[in-house]
Amino acid sequence: MKRRHFEEIAPICPVCAKANRPESPLRLGTVHQESQGDVLQGSLHCDSYGCQMEYPIIDGIPYLVPDLRAFMSVSLEHTLMRSDLPDTIESLLGDCMGPGTVYDATRQYLSSYGWDHYGEFDPSESDVSAKQSGVVACLNACWPHMTVGAGPLVEVGTSVGRVAFELAERSDALVLGVDLNIAMLRVASRVLREGRVRYPRRRVGVVYDRREFEVSFKASERVDFWACDATVLPLRSASVGAM
């Protein structure tokens, strides 16, 4: 979580928001790891009397959802998923677990979204259709008709993050990409913090090839990614320029 985004957006407690209480600003509580103004591990706190909710920041992603216990019960596997395993070990795990498992489903949607968002930058990509990102084509069609006011831009349903980077390049605003899928947010976070795309490219069945390559976006310093529920966004009234 970038401090600049936290300070300018000034998120509010989603638990209080869902309960229709007065807007309660969150404060940065513990910081266990930080790099160049980017809080990688820590927590955010609500000081409202009767709430006192704490929200974790894990791998640079703040988890700002109204029902954190329920969210973690379905997201723990993605949260704890290792990213340092060799591709041969990941392939072996996929073979062991087989089709129809959470692991296989996660790899399938990472393959689909990773390919569409970033396939055009992949030097090993032979599929010509990967050079024509569908999500960027949608943005190109919509952009002339969008009205952008003052304040940050929020992309709801950012998945692996490509549109957030595009929005930053087309505007002067801070851009916040939000989603509930931790596995996809981690791909977006890697692009943001390391300048690298890494995802499993499905070949056939449960057979995948790891794709990893460098990317660079001009205005990435104005982008951040948070885990948020679109129905209870942790945003103050009229605090964003477009959503």
JONOR-V67599 format. One line per field, one symbol per residue. phi: phi as a letter, one per 20 degrees, with the letter a starting at -180 (. if undefined). psi: psi as a letter, one per 20 degrees, with the letter a starting at -180 (. if undefined). Layout:
phi=???
psi=???
This chain:
phi=.fgffffeelfdffffffeleggdfedfeecebbblmcfecrbdcdeffndlfdcfdclndfedcfcffffffddffffeffddfffffffffffffmfneffffffffffffffffcgfeefefeffffecfffffffgfegfdeddefofddeenflenffgfffffebdefccecadefffffffffgfedmcebbeefealdecdfdbbecbcfdffddbccebefebfedfgleceab
psi=pphggghhhmqrphghghjkrqpoqqqodqohpqoljoohpbqqqpjppifkqppqopkiopnmqhnhghghhiihghgjpqjjqqhhghggghgghrqjrhgggghghhggggghhjhiioijpiohiijnphhhhgghhhgijqooaqrqppoplhdjighghghhhjrjrqpppqriohghhhgghggghikpppqpopgqcjpqpppprqqpphkhijqrpqoqphimqlqqpkiqhq.
